Amino acid sequence: MPYRDINDLPQNVTEHLPKHAQEIYLAAFNNAWDEYGHEEERAHRVAWSAVKKKYQKDESSGQWKAIDKA
C-alpha cells in the first residue's frame, strides 16, 4: 500500500528520521511499490536505501543526520 503523506509512514520512520528524510522515504517507497509489483518488504528496503544515501545514523546519539558532503 503506497503512503499518501509522511504522517502515514510507519512509526519507526516518523519517530527517528528528520522530515526531509521522511519525504525521501515516502517517495522511494511509493516508487518501489509500483516498480516491483506491490512487494511491501522490498519497497521498505528500497526506501531505507534511498534515505541512507543522504542521511546516516549518529551512533552516539542515535539521531539521523544529513551526510556532510564537504
C-alpha positions as CSV (number, residue, x, y, z in Angstrom):
1,M,0.0,0.0,0.0
2,P,1.5,3.3,-1.0
3,Y,1.6,6.1,1.5
4,R,-0.3,9.4,0.9
5,D,1.9,11.6,3.1
6,I,4.6,11.4,5.8
7,N,2.0,11.1,8.5
8,D,1.1,7.7,7.2
9,L,4.6,6.3,7.3
10,P,5.5,3.6,9.9
11,Q,6.2,4.8,13.4
12,N,9.8,3.7,13.3
13,V,10.3,6.1,10.3
14,T,8.4,9.1,11.7
15,E,9.9,8.8,15.1
16,H,13.5,8.7,14.0
17,L,14.0,10.4,10.7
18,P,14.0,14.1,10.1
19,K,11.2,15.5,7.9
20,H,13.3,15.6,4.7
21,A,14.5,12.0,5.2
22,Q,10.8,11.0,5.7
23,E,10.0,12.7,2.4
24,I,12.8,10.7,0.7
25,Y,11.5,7.5,2.3
26,L,7.9,8.2,1.1
27,A,8.9,8.9,-2.5
28,A,11.2,5.9,-2.7
29,F,8.7,3.5,-1.1
30,N,5.9,4.6,-3.4
31,N,8.1,4.3,-6.5
32,A,9.4,0.9,-5.5
33,W,5.9,-0.3,-4.6
34,D,4.8,0.4,-8.2
35,E,8.0,-0.7,-9.8
36,Y,8.3,-4.1,-8.0
37,G,4.7,-5.2,-8.2
38,H,3.5,-4.2,-4.7
39,E,6.2,-6.1,-2.8
40,E,6.0,-4.3,0.5
41,E,9.1,-5.7,2.1
42,R,11.2,-4.9,-0.9
43,A,9.7,-1.4,-1.1
44,H,10.7,-0.7,2.5
45,R,14.3,-1.9,1.8
46,V,14.5,0.4,-1.2
47,A,13.2,3.3,0.8
48,W,15.8,2.8,3.6
49,S,18.5,2.5,1.0
50,A,17.4,5.8,-0.5
51,V,17.5,7.5,2.9
52,K,21.0,6.1,3.6
53,K,22.3,7.9,0.5
54,K,21.6,11.3,2.1
55,Y,21.5,10.5,5.9
56,Q,23.4,8.5,8.4
57,K,22.6,7.4,11.9
58,D,24.9,9.0,14.5
59,E,26.0,6.1,16.6
60,S,26.5,8.1,19.8
61,S,23.1,10.0,19.8
62,G,21.0,7.6,17.6
63,Q,19.8,10.5,15.6
64,W,19.7,10.5,11.8
65,K,21.7,13.4,10.3
66,A,22.4,14.6,6.8
67,I,25.6,13.4,5.4
68,D,28.1,16.2,5.1
69,K,29.5,16.3,1.5
70,A,32.3,18.6,2.4
